C-alpha cells in the first residue's frame, strides 16, 4: 500500500508551481479540491486523511465523491467538473511516478465531465452599479477601502484573484492613471483608469496602513492582504445596503465576477467590438468573450432591423355575437 501524503505534497509543492509554473491561485484551487476529496474518503473509509493510501482512491470512490458534491454540498456541475480536472491532473502525475497504479489512474482519468447548461451571465445595470458604489461610508477607513476595491474591480474588469493580489508597484496614478495586471495564464495587460477610479484609489492609499512585509494594494483591518472571502463579504454587505435604495439589487446574487461581467457588457455596448472586450478582460481566446454577445440585445436588434418582414395576408378575427355564442354553448 502506498501512502498518499508524500505524493500529494510533491504534486502541490513541486509539480504545479515549479515544473508547470502554475499560479498561486491554481495551486490553492487544486489544494481545496483535494481537501474535499480526502475528507470525503476519510468519512467513507473511517480513516484519518493522513493514513489514506493511493490504492483506496479508485474510480468508484471518485465517482461517489463527485456525486456528493452536487447532492450534499449543492455544488453546480461546473464546480464538479473543476474538481474532477484537479483529480485527473494528479492521477496523470501518479502515472509517471508509480507505473504499478497505471490502470487505476487511467480509469479515473476516463471519467467524463458532466454536461452543463450554458446560462446567460449575470450582470448589473448602470443604476445598480452606481447604487452599489455609493453604499460605502466614505467617512471611514473601511468604507474608503471598500469603495476603491469595488470601483477598481468593476472599472478594470478584474478577476477577484487579480484584485486581491494586485501589488502596489503595478498601480500607477501619475500622470496618467493605469495599472498592469498579471492575469490567468501569466498574461500581462495594461489598463487605463477612469479619473473617478483614480480618485477613489488615491483616497484609499492615503489611509492605507499595512504590515511592513505586505505589498498588496488592499489590506484588511489587521494590515494583512485582503482575501477572496473577505472581499466577497464586503460585496455582500454593501449589496444588501444598496438593495434598500434600489430593490432590483435584492433579486440578484452579486459576486466579484458579476462586476467583471458588468464591465464587459458596458465596454461591448459602448464600442460594439468584441475584440476590445477580450483585450480588456485578458481573454486568450475570443470564443470565451462571445458569451457577452448572447446577453447584449443590441446585435440581435440590428439583425432584426435588417431583415425584411414577410408580406402576409392581413385578416381580422370577428368575434361572434354574445347572445348567439351563449345559445351555441347551451
URDA-V67809 format. One record per run of one state. SS is the DSSP state (H for helix, E for strand, - for the rest). FROM is the first residue (numbers start at 1). TO is the last residue. If there is no record, write none. Layout:
# URDA-V67809
ss=<SS | SS>
from=<FROM | FROM>
to=<TO | TO>
This chain:
# URDA-V67809
ss=<- | E | - | H | - | H | - | H | - | E | H | - | H | - | H | - | H | - | H | - | H | - | H | - | E | H | E | - | E | - | H | - | E | - | H | - | E | - | E | - | E | - | H | - | H | - | H | - | H | - | H | - | H | - | H | - | H | ->
from=<1 | 3 | 4 | 5 | 20 | 24 | 46 | 49 | 52 | 53 | 54 | 57 | 59 | 72 | 77 | 98 | 99 | 110 | 126 | 134 | 141 | 157 | 160 | 165 | 167 | 168 | 171 | 173 | 178 | 183 | 184 | 187 | 188 | 193 | 195 | 208 | 216 | 217 | 219 | 220 | 225 | 226 | 228 | 246 | 247 | 252 | 256 | 272 | 274 | 282 | 286 | 290 | 291 | 296 | 298 | 307 | 322 | 330>
to=<2 | 3 | 4 | 19 | 23 | 45 | 48 | 51 | 52 | 53 | 56 | 58 | 71 | 76 | 97 | 98 | 109 | 125 | 133 | 140 | 156 | 159 | 164 | 166 | 167 | 170 | 172 | 177 | 182 | 183 | 186 | 187 | 192 | 194 | 207 | 215 | 216 | 218 | 219 | 224 | 225 | 227 | 245 | 246 | 251 | 255 | 271 | 273 | 281 | 285 | 289 | 290 | 295 | 297 | 306 | 321 | 329 | 330>
